[in-house]
Amino acid sequence: MLIGSAKLNPKRAALYMLLLGAALVALILVVGNAKRTKLPGRQDCRAANIQDCVAYLETLGWQVNPSPIETLEFTLPTPLNASYKEYNALQIEQGFDLTPYAGRQVRRYSFTVSNYPDYPQQVQADLYLCDETIIGGDILYYGVNGFVDTLIFP
């Protein structure tokens, strides 16, 4: 049988406890950030031209045709009507919010997506811009059993 003992003074014990607590906090932060999904929406999402829109979509993991299939300009209603409020819930889910842009002129660029899992065709990415700020977007599958989803790459 082996018996050992150690003498630990109170200052050293406090230091060890402090180091152990700091390591535990660091571990919690690392694990918490690893599980967090990167949301597309940020306040600094800027796009001065179509190439910037394509580059932004690529940073999210999407492969798109660099020529938009459609460009549309419209004014968001003031206040947002029921259908826009429902659509805005999708935007809020990914970090955007259309509410501050109600009544403003908006431009939508639509691009063909080539890498949506299990859907090689009929998928498009839409980006909404107000001036040069990306204020929203979605992924749209317009085939049988179509859907609208966030820009978060699956």
Residue pairs with C-beta under 8 A, 6 or more apart in sequence:
8 16
37 152
38 152
39 94
39 95
39 152
40 60
40 94
40 95
40 96
40 137
40 150
40 151
40 152
41 91
41 94
41 95
41 96
41 97
41 134
41 136
42 95
45 56
45 133
45 134
45 135
46 52
46 132
46 133
46 134
47 53
47 56
47 127
47 129
47 132
47 133
47 134
48 132
50 66
50 67
50 68
50 109
51 66
53 68
53 109
53 111
53 127
53 129
53 134
54 64
54 66
54 111
56 127
56 134
57 64
57 111
57 125
57 127
57 151
58 64
60 151
60 152
60 153
61 115
61 153
62 113
62 115
62 125
62 139
62 151
62 153
63 113
63 114
63 115
64 111
64 112
64 113
64 114
64 125
65 111
65 112
65 114
66 111
67 111
68 109
68 110
68 111
69 110
69 111
69 112
69 124
70 108
70 109
70 110
71 107
71 108
71 109
71 110
72 107
72 108
72 110
73 105
73 106
73 107
73 108
74 105
74 106
74 108
75 103
75 104
75 105
75 106
76 84
76 98
76 101
76 102
76 103
76 104
76 106
77 84
77 102
77 103
78 102
78 103
79 102
80 88
80 98
80 99
80 102
84 98
87 98
87 148
88 97
88 98
88 99
90 138
90 148
90 149
90 150
91 97
91 98
91 135
91 136
91 137
93 150
94 137
94 150
94 151
94 152
96 134
96 135
96 136
96 137
97 135
98 128
98 135
98 136
101 130
101 135
104 130
105 130
106 128
106 129
106 130
106 135
107 128
107 129
107 130
108 126
108 127
108 128
108 129
109 126
109 127
109 129
110 124
110 125
110 126
110 140
111 124
111 125
111 126
111 127
112 123
112 124
113 123
113 124
113 125
113 139
114 120
116 123
116 139
116 141
116 154
117 154
119 141
119 143
121 143
122 141
122 142
122 143
123 139
123 140
123 141
123 142
124 139
124 140
124 142
125 137
125 138
125 139
125 140
125 151
126 137
126 138
126 139
126 140
127 134
127 136
127 137
128 134
128 135
128 136
128 137
129 135
137 151
138 148
138 149
138 150
138 151
139 148
139 149
139 150
139 151
140 146
140 147
140 148
140 149
141 147
141 148
141 149
